[in-house]
Amino acid sequence: MGITEYQIERQKISLKPCPFCGGEARLKKHQRLEQTWYVQCSKCGIRTIYSTQAPYESWKDAMKCAVNQWNARVENGKID
């Protein structure tokens, strides 16, 4: 069995460490909700809200939305 498009996309993603504890972040797909993604810290368990694929967008867009939520940081009053 070869590598899937989903696995290739996950390998391209770069997640910042947890802003609270510095733990490793992991992109996860919800087990029961189709095309629903979130990012969660493997150390403290904090996570983003669910990002669900809208009818007009690709699953890649929903995945990227969860990643962007996680990677957003506020520095000096501005979102980075």
Buried (B, 14 or more C-beta within 10 A) or exposed (E): EEEEEEEEBBEEBEBBEBBEEEBEBBBBBEEEEEBBBBBBBEBEEBBBEBBBBEEEEEBBEBBBBBBEBBBEEEEEEEEE
